[in-house]
Amino acid sequence: MIAMSFITKFFTFMACVSGGTLLVLVYLDNRKSRIDDGIAQFQKHINALSPESRRNSVHHNYDERRGR
């Protein structure tokens, strides 16, 4: 009887902890910005630039990736 009571309490506690953790993770996931949002904003910004400015930005980023 004592063991059954302990097991029941243990699983109830674990279910509450798991449920709470799941709620926190869902909340944090919905709160953060998505990488796709950042990419879309960057593309809008690049498209709004003049062709000369766009060429300089792309060239500058290319140099950084190559390690210069």
C-alpha positions as CSV (number, residue, x, y, z in Angstrom):
1,M,0.0,0.0,0.0
2,I,2.8,2.4,0.9
3,A,4.7,1.6,-2.4
4,M,1.6,2.2,-4.4
5,S,1.0,5.5,-2.8
6,F,4.6,6.5,-3.5
7,I,4.4,5.5,-7.1
8,T,1.2,7.3,-7.7
9,K,2.6,10.5,-6.1
10,F,5.8,10.2,-8.1
11,F,4.0,9.8,-11.4
12,T,1.6,12.7,-10.6
13,F,4.6,14.9,-9.7
14,M,6.4,13.9,-13.0
15,A,3.3,14.6,-15.0
16,C,2.9,18.1,-13.5
17,V,6.6,18.9,-14.1
18,S,6.5,17.6,-17.7
19,G,3.3,19.5,-18.4
20,G,4.8,22.7,-16.9
21,T,8.0,22.3,-18.9
22,L,6.0,21.7,-22.1
23,L,4.0,24.9,-21.5
24,V,7.2,27.0,-20.9
25,L,8.8,25.6,-24.1
26,V,5.7,26.3,-26.2
27,Y,5.6,29.9,-24.8
28,L,9.3,30.5,-25.5
29,D,9.1,29.0,-29.0
30,N,6.2,31.3,-29.9
31,R,7.9,34.3,-28.5
32,K,11.2,34.2,-30.3
33,S,11.6,35.5,-33.8
34,R,12.0,33.0,-36.6
35,I,15.1,32.9,-38.9
36,D,12.8,33.1,-41.9
37,D,11.5,36.5,-40.6
38,G,15.0,37.9,-40.4
39,I,15.8,36.6,-43.9
40,A,12.7,38.2,-45.3
41,Q,13.5,41.5,-43.7
42,F,17.1,41.4,-45.0
43,Q,15.8,40.7,-48.6
44,K,13.3,43.6,-48.3
45,H,16.2,45.9,-47.2
46,I,18.5,44.7,-50.0
47,N,15.7,45.1,-52.6
48,A,15.1,48.7,-51.4
49,L,18.7,49.7,-52.0
50,S,20.0,51.2,-55.2
51,P,21.9,48.8,-57.5
52,E,25.2,50.4,-56.6
53,S,24.6,50.1,-52.9
54,R,23.4,46.6,-53.3
55,R,26.6,45.7,-55.2
56,N,28.7,47.1,-52.4
57,S,26.8,45.3,-49.7
58,V,27.0,41.9,-51.5
59,H,30.7,42.4,-52.2
60,H,31.4,43.3,-48.6
61,N,29.6,40.2,-47.3
62,Y,31.4,38.0,-49.8
63,D,34.8,39.3,-48.5
64,E,33.8,38.6,-44.9
65,R,32.9,35.0,-45.7
66,R,36.2,34.5,-47.4
67,G,38.0,35.7,-44.3
68,R,39.5,39.0,-45.6
